Amino acid sequence: MEIAAKIALAMVSVALIVVVLLQSGRSAGLSGAIGGGAEHLVGKAKARGIDALLHRITIALAVLFFILTLLVGFFVR
């Protein structure tokens, strides 16, 4: 169970990093470089929807990261 929790923690960590990097910031960050051209095609309302989805996914992954960190800490103890 400890190994599974550590593997899940590593996967959630990488996913959290990727989702945070995909979010558009004040300077449109990495998501502007990846999906910048598509924003002109689908409109700004769609981009706000994608940002809202990425925001919700970030919150869910952060909560999962916190829980898994506590779980791994409990197993190590």
MARBA-3410 file (N, C-alpha, C, O; in Angstrom, 1 decimal):
77
0.8,-1.2,0.0,0.0,0.0,0.0,0.9,1.3,0.0,0.5,2.3,-0.6 ~ 2.0,1.2,0.7,2.9,2.3,0.8,3.5,2.7,-0.6,3.6,3.8,-1.0 ~ 3.8,1.6,-1.4,4.4,1.8,-2.7,3.4,2.4,-3.6,3.7,3.3,-4.4 ~ 2.1,1.9,-3.5,1.1,2.5,-4.4,0.8,3.9,-4.1,0.5,4.7,-5.0 ~ 0.8,4.3,-2.8,0.6,5.7,-2.4,1.7,6.6,-2.9,1.5,7.7,-3.3
3.0,6.1,-2.9,4.1,6.9,-3.4,4.0,7.0,-4.9,4.3,8.1,-5.4 ~ 3.6,6.0,-5.6,3.5,6.1,-7.1,2.4,7.1,-7.4,2.5,7.9,-8.3 ~ 1.2,7.0,-6.7,0.1,7.9,-6.9,0.5,9.3,-6.6,0.1,10.2,-7.3 ~ 1.3,9.5,-5.6,1.8,10.9,-5.2,2.7,11.4,-6.3,2.6,12.6,-6.6 ~ 3.5,10.6,-6.9,4.4,11.1,-7.9,3.6,11.5,-9.2,3.9,12.5,-9.8
2.6,10.6,-9.5,1.8,10.9,-10.7,0.9,12.2,-10.5,0.8,13.0,-11.4 ~ 0.4,12.4,-9.3,-0.4,13.6,-9.0,0.5,14.8,-9.0,0.1,15.9,-9.5 ~ 1.7,14.7,-8.5,2.7,15.8,-8.6,3.0,16.2,-10.0,2.9,17.4,-10.3 ~ 3.2,15.3,-10.8,3.5,15.7,-12.2,2.3,16.3,-12.9,2.4,17.2,-13.6 ~ 1.1,15.7,-12.7,-0.1,16.2,-13.2,-0.4,17.6,-12.7,-0.8,18.5,-13.5
-0.1,17.9,-11.5,-0.3,19.2,-10.9,0.6,20.2,-11.5,0.2,21.3,-11.8 ~ 1.8,19.9,-11.8,2.8,20.8,-12.4,2.3,21.1,-13.8,2.4,22.2,-14.2 ~ 1.9,20.1,-14.6,1.5,20.3,-15.9,0.2,21.2,-16.0,0.2,22.1,-16.8 ~ -0.7,20.9,-15.1,-2.0,21.7,-15.2,-1.7,23.2,-14.8,-2.2,24.1,-15.4 ~ -0.8,23.4,-13.8,-0.4,24.8,-13.4,0.3,25.5,-14.6,0.0,26.7,-14.8
1.2,24.8,-15.3,1.9,25.4,-16.4,0.9,25.7,-17.6,1.2,26.6,-18.3 ~ -0.1,24.9,-17.7,-1.1,25.2,-18.8,-2.0,26.4,-18.6,-2.6,26.9,-19.5 ~ -2.1,26.8,-17.4,-3.0,27.9,-17.1,-2.4,29.2,-17.6,-1.2,29.4,-17.6 ~ -3.3,30.1,-18.1,-2.9,31.4,-18.6,-2.7,32.3,-17.4,-3.6,32.4,-16.6 ~ -1.6,33.0,-17.4,-1.4,33.9,-16.3,-1.5,35.3,-16.9,-2.2,35.5,-17.9
-0.9,36.3,-16.2,-1.0,37.7,-16.7,-0.3,37.8,-18.0,-0.7,38.7,-18.8 ~ 0.8,37.1,-18.2,1.5,37.2,-19.5,1.2,36.0,-20.4,1.9,35.8,-21.4 ~ 0.1,35.3,-20.2,-0.4,34.2,-21.0,0.6,33.0,-21.0,0.3,32.1,-21.8 ~ 1.6,32.9,-20.2,2.4,31.8,-19.9,2.6,30.8,-21.0,2.6,31.1,-22.2 ~ 2.7,29.5,-20.6,2.9,28.4,-21.5,1.7,28.1,-22.3,1.8,27.7,-23.4
0.5,28.3,-21.7,-0.7,28.0,-22.4,-0.9,28.9,-23.6,-1.5,28.5,-24.6 ~ -0.4,30.1,-23.5,-0.5,31.0,-24.7,0.4,30.6,-25.8,0.1,30.8,-27.0 ~ 1.5,30.0,-25.5,2.4,29.5,-26.5,1.8,28.2,-27.2,2.0,28.0,-28.4 ~ 1.2,27.4,-26.4,0.6,26.1,-26.9,-0.7,26.4,-27.7,-0.8,26.0,-28.8 ~ -1.6,27.0,-27.0,-3.0,27.2,-27.6,-3.3,28.6,-28.1,-4.5,28.9,-28.2
-2.3,29.4,-28.2,-2.6,30.8,-28.6,-3.3,31.0,-29.9,-4.2,31.9,-30.0 ~ -3.0,30.2,-30.9,-3.6,30.4,-32.2,-5.1,29.9,-32.2,-5.9,30.4,-32.9 ~ -5.3,28.9,-31.4,-6.7,28.3,-31.3,-7.7,29.3,-30.6,-8.9,29.3,-30.9 ~ -7.1,30.2,-29.8,-8.0,31.2,-29.1,-8.7,32.1,-30.1,-9.8,32.5,-29.8 ~ -8.0,32.4,-31.1,-8.6,33.3,-32.1,-9.7,32.6,-32.9,-10.6,33.3,-33.4
-9.6,31.3,-33.0,-10.6,30.6,-33.8,-11.8,30.3,-33.0,-12.9,30.5,-33.6 ~ -11.7,30.0,-31.8,-12.9,29.6,-31.0,-13.4,30.7,-30.1,-14.5,30.6,-29.6 ~ -12.7,31.8,-30.0,-13.2,33.0,-29.3,-12.7,33.0,-27.8,-12.2,32.0,-27.3 ~ -12.9,34.2,-27.2,-12.4,34.4,-25.8,-13.3,33.7,-24.8,-12.8,33.3,-23.7 ~ -14.5,33.5,-25.1,-15.4,32.9,-24.1,-15.0,31.4,-23.9,-15.1,30.9,-22.8
-14.6,30.8,-25.0,-14.1,29.4,-24.8,-12.8,29.3,-24.0,-12.6,28.4,-23.3 ~ -11.9,30.3,-24.2,-10.7,30.3,-23.5,-11.0,30.5,-22.0,-10.3,29.8,-21.2 ~ -12.0,31.3,-21.6,-12.3,31.4,-20.2,-12.8,30.1,-19.7,-12.6,29.8,-18.5 ~ -13.6,29.4,-20.5,-14.1,28.1,-20.0,-13.0,27.1,-19.8,-13.1,26.3,-18.8 ~ -12.0,27.1,-20.7,-10.9,26.2,-20.5,-10.1,26.6,-19.3,-9.6,25.7,-18.5
-9.9,27.9,-19.0,-9.2,28.4,-17.8,-9.9,28.0,-16.6,-9.3,27.6,-15.6 ~ -11.3,28.1,-16.6,-12.1,27.7,-15.5,-11.9,26.2,-15.2,-11.8,25.7,-14.0 ~ -11.9,25.4,-16.3,-11.7,23.9,-16.1,-10.4,23.6,-15.5,-10.3,22.8,-14.6 ~ -9.3,24.3,-16.0,-8.0,24.0,-15.5,-7.9,24.5,-14.1,-7.2,23.8,-13.3 ~ -8.6,25.5,-13.7,-8.6,26.0,-12.3,-9.3,24.9,-11.4,-8.7,24.6,-10.3
-10.4,24.3,-11.8,-11.0,23.3,-11.0,-10.2,22.0,-10.9,-10.1,21.4,-9.9 ~ -9.5,21.7,-12.0,-8.7,20.5,-12.0,-7.5,20.7,-11.1,-7.0,19.8,-10.4 ~ -7.0,22.0,-11.1,-5.9,22.3,-10.2,-6.3,22.2,-8.7,-5.5,21.6,-7.9 ~ -7.5,22.6,-8.4,-7.9,22.5,-7.0,-8.1,21.0,-6.6,-7.7,20.6,-5.5 ~ -8.7,20.2,-7.5,-8.9,18.8,-7.2,-7.5,18.1,-7.0,-7.3,17.3,-6.1
-6.6,18.4,-7.9,-5.2,17.8,-7.8,-4.5,18.2,-6.5,-3.8,17.4,-5.9 ~ -4.7,19.5,-6.2,-4.0,20.0,-4.9,-4.6,19.3,-3.7,-3.8,18.9,-2.8 ~ -5.9,19.1,-3.6,-6.5,18.4,-2.5,-6.0,16.9,-2.5,-5.7,16.4,-1.4 ~ -6.0,16.3,-3.6,-5.5,14.9,-3.7,-4.0,14.8,-3.3,-3.6,13.9,-2.7 ~ -3.2,15.8,-3.7,-1.8,15.8,-3.4,-1.7,15.9,-1.9,-0.8,15.3,-1.3
-2.5,16.8,-1.2,-2.4,17.0,0.2,-2.8,15.7,0.9,-2.1,15.3,1.9 ~ -3.8,15.0,0.5,-4.3,13.8,1.1,-3.2,12.7,1.0,-2.9,12.0,1.9 ~ -2.7,12.6,-0.3,-1.7,11.5,-0.5,-0.4,11.8,0.3,0.3,10.9,0.7 ~ 0.0,13.1,0.5,1.1,13.4,1.2,1.0,13.0,2.7,1.9,12.4,3.3 ~ -0.2,13.2,3.2,-0.5,12.8,4.6,-0.5,11.3,4.7,0.0,10.7,5.7
-1.0,10.6,3.7,-1.1,9.2,3.7,0.3,8.6,3.7,0.6,7.6,4.4 ~ 1.2,9.1,2.8,2.5,8.6,2.7,3.3,8.9,4.0,4.0,8.0,4.5 ~ 3.1,10.0,4.6,3.7,10.4,5.9,3.2,9.4,7.0,4.0,9.1,7.8 ~ 2.0,9.0,6.9,1.4,8.1,7.9,2.1,6.7,7.8,2.4,6.1,8.8 ~ 2.3,6.3,6.5,2.9,5.0,6.3,4.4,4.9,6.7,4.9,3.9,7.2
5.1,6.0,6.4,6.5,6.1,6.8,6.7,6.0,8.3,7.7,5.4,8.8 ~ 5.8,6.6,9.0,5.9,6.7,10.4,5.6,5.3,11.0,5.6,5.1,12.2
END
